[in-house]
């Protein structure tokens, strides 16, 4: 299976609009006089960049620039923000914030049970987002997914299920997962996690601001940006049969040497599986396949030597 075939398959899925519920979702209400300023020093994106009501996607990074989680934040006023996350629980977000709260006027309220989330993908999504049906405000929000690579893909969060347009169909989670990987969209924390930098998944342009002031992990982000180099990279891989399921079968090996590790993987309908793998750029042989346990792994976005020198691309 080639990169072109995967891209075409993902685009085919998106020709008719699909929707599906996403679980779980964490929603945290952050309010108080210092709410936005406090989050500005924690979040990798610039919350002051846009007018209120605009969804901003970014990361919660460690001091060393590793990905602790990701979120979308909507600033509704200077003293009121909503955080939506599918990679961290509300309790985990609160625990992180409380470490850095000293004398800040900030109140954290878990309102997760008030909201439900859906993902939508298809050619009609952008037009629908601009229509009144997409909604907005206290009853619901909708925003275009930042990693949709030019295809219509969005997230909808609401207190009640939206009224989907006629002709849209409900797709199961596996269908969305196949489409997501086919279209080259990494996911936190399955593909990028506590050991990884955003740049290793090619998500720095979607989720990192290089113009805002200081925030946790900012120095590392600037250093990687300035050097243009990472040591590892996410690539799409595929293989025959069922996707390796056990942790022991997750390592990618060539000639007795581990060159990477499998991340997300999903079974397809054609007797093959598809996934993401984090590959060591200095040790992988970009002209050969790898193995995961007893499974042969064929690269889709297998990097060239030239790519490895510049950090590569997710395609």
N, C-alpha and C positions, 0 to 999 in steps of 0.2 A: 504494500500500500504506500503510495507516494503522498507527499505533502499536497500536491495539486488535487489528488483524489479526496483527501480529507477536507480540504477547503471547500471543494464542490459539494461534498456531502453535508457539511455544516450549513452552507448557504441554501441547500435544498430544503433542509429542515425549517429554515427561517422564511421560506417563501409563503407558507401558510402560517398564520399567527397562532402560537400556542401559549397556554398559561398553566401554571402549576404552583401550588402552595410551597413555601419555604419554611422549614422548621429546623431548630427553634430560632426565635428572634429575641434579642435583648434590646430593650428601649429604656434609656436613662434620661430623665429630665434633670437638667443642670440649670439652676437659677441662682440669683443673687447678684449683687453689684459687681463682683469680680468674675462672674461666670465665664464670659467669653475670653477675657484676658488670661484666666487660669488655663483654659483649654488651649489657647494659642501657644502656651509654653509647653504643652504636652503632645500636641497633634502635629503630624508631619506636613499638613496642609495649612494654607493661610486662610483663617476664618474671617479676616477683615477685608479680604480681597473683593468680595461681592456684596450686593445689597442683601438685606434680610430675606429669608425664604428660599435661598439657593442651597442645594445639596452639594456638600463638599466631601469627596472620598479621600481617605488617607490612612495612615498607619499609626499605631502605638508602638514606639520603638524602645528598646533598651538603651542604656548609655553607650553600648557598643554598636548600636545601629541595627540590631537584630529585630526581627518582626515578632512582637508579642501578640499582636492582633491587628485587625483593621475595622474601620467603621465608616459610616456616612453621618456627617453632622449637618443639621439644619439650624442656622441661627435665626430665631424668630424675633429676637430683640437683643439689645446689648446685654441684658440681664437674664436671658432665657434662651437655652439651646436644647435641642433634642438629639441624642446620640442613638443611632441604630446600628446594631452589630449582629453578625451571624457567626463570628469567630470567637467571641468572648461573651460570657454571661454578664448580666448586670452586676452580680456580686463581685466578679473578678475585676470589672471596671472600677467599682467603688473601692475595692481593696487597693488597686493601683493608685487611684487619685488620693486616697487618704494618707498615703506615704508622703505626698508632696504638699498637702494642705497644712498651712501653719496658721496664719491669721487672716486667711482669705475669706471674704464673704461669699461662700459658695454652699448651696444646698443640693444634695444628690438624692433623687427620688426614683425608685424602680417602678416604672409604669408598664412593664413588659406585657402583663396580662391584658392590658387594654387594646393591644394591637395584634394584627395578623399580617403576614407578608406573602406576596406572590411574586414570581418571576414571569416575565412575558418576553417572547421573542418572535419577531416576524416583520414583514415588510410594512405592515400597517401601524407599527408601534409608535414611530415618531409622530405621525399625524394624530394618533390618539392622545399622545402625551400633550399635544398642543390644544386639544379640544377640552371642552368643559367636563367631559366624561372622566378625564383623568383626575379631576378634583384637586384638592389642596387645602391647606389650613388645618384647623384642629381635628377635623374628621378623617383626613387622609392626606397622604403625600405620594408623589410618583416622580421618579427621576431616571434619566437614561444611565444605564450602567457604563462606567468610565472605560471598561475594557472590552467594549463590544466590537472593536476592530472594524468599524464602519457599517456593521449590520445593526438592525433594530433590536435592541435588548434593553430591558428596563426592570426596575424593582418598584413594586407598589406596596405601600403599607397603609392599612386602613382599619378603622374600628368595625367595619362590616365589609363583607365580600363585595367587590365592585360588580356592576352590571356589565358583563363582558359583551362586546359587540357580536352580532349574529355572524356566524361563520368561523369564529375563533373556537379552538378546541382545547380540552384539558389534556396535557401530556404528563406521563408518569416521570418520576425523578430520574430513572435510568435514561430515558430519552434526552432529557435536558443535560444529563452528565455526558453522554456521548457527544451531543452537539457542542457543549462547552469545551471539551478537550479537542474536538475536531476543529473548532474555530480558534484554538490556541489561547484559551483564557485560563490562567492559573487561578487557584483559589486558596485563601487563607482559612485554616492553618494546614489543610491537607497537602498543599504543594509548597507553600512558603510558611515557615514557622520559626520557632525560637533559635534555630541554628542558622537562619538565612537572612540575607540582605534583600530589600526590594529589587535592587538591580539584578540579582541573580534570577529573578523571574520576569525581568523586563517591565516591571510595573512602576518604575520611578517616575515616568512621565504622567502616569495616571494618578499617583498618590503622594508625590513628594514635591514640596515647594523648595526651590533653591534661591528664592528671593526674600523670603520672610526672615524675621529675626531668629533669635535663639530658641530652640526647643530641644527636648530630650532626644539625643542621637544625631543632632544636626551636624556636628563636626565630622562624624563618620560619613554622613551622606555627602557633605561637601568634598571630603577627601576622595571618595570613590568617583564623584562627578568630575573632579579635576584630573584624576589619573586616567579615567576611562577604562579601568581594568577591574575585573572580578576573576576569582579563581575557579568558580563553578557556574553552571548554567542549567536552567530547566530546558529539557528537550522533550518532544513527544515521541513515544515509542509504541510499538505494536507487536503482537505475537499470535501464534496459532493456539487454539484451544481456549481454556479458561484462564482468566487472569490469576497470577500468583497471589494467594490470599494470606499466607503466613509471613510473619516478620523474617523468618529464616530464609525465605525465598525472595526477599525484597532487594538484596544486594545485586548490583550489576558487576559482572566479572568478565575479564578478558585475559587469557593466558595465565590463569591463576592469580591475577591481581584485581582487587576491587577498584572499579573506576567510577562507581556511582551508586545510587540507590533509587528504587522505585518509589514514587509518591502515589498520587491518585491513579486508580485503574478501574476500568469498567468493561464488562462483557458486552460484545456487540451481538447482532442477530445473524452474522454470517460465519460464526464459528471462530471468530478472532476476538481479541481484546485490545483495548486502547488505553494508554496512560501517559502520565508525566514521569520523568526521571531527572534527578539532579545529578549532573555529570561533572567530574573533575576534569577541567580543561587541559591540565598538564599531563595527565596520565592516560586518558582515553585515546584509543586508536580510531581516528575518525573514518577509516576506510573499512572497518569490520563491524559485524554485529557483536552483541554481548550475550551473556546468559544470566538468568535469574533462577537459581536452583537448577532444575532440569529443563527449564523453559528457555527456548531461543528467543531473544529480544531483538527485533529489527528496528533500527532507528528511522524516524520519519524526518525530524529536523536535525539529523546528525550533523554536527558542526564541521566546517572545513578548518584546516590549519589557520587560514586567514581569519576566520571568525574567532578562533580561540585566542588570537592575539589582541583582538579588540573587544572581547567580551561576548561576541556572538549576537544572535537575534532569535526571538521566539517565532519569527515568521508570521 
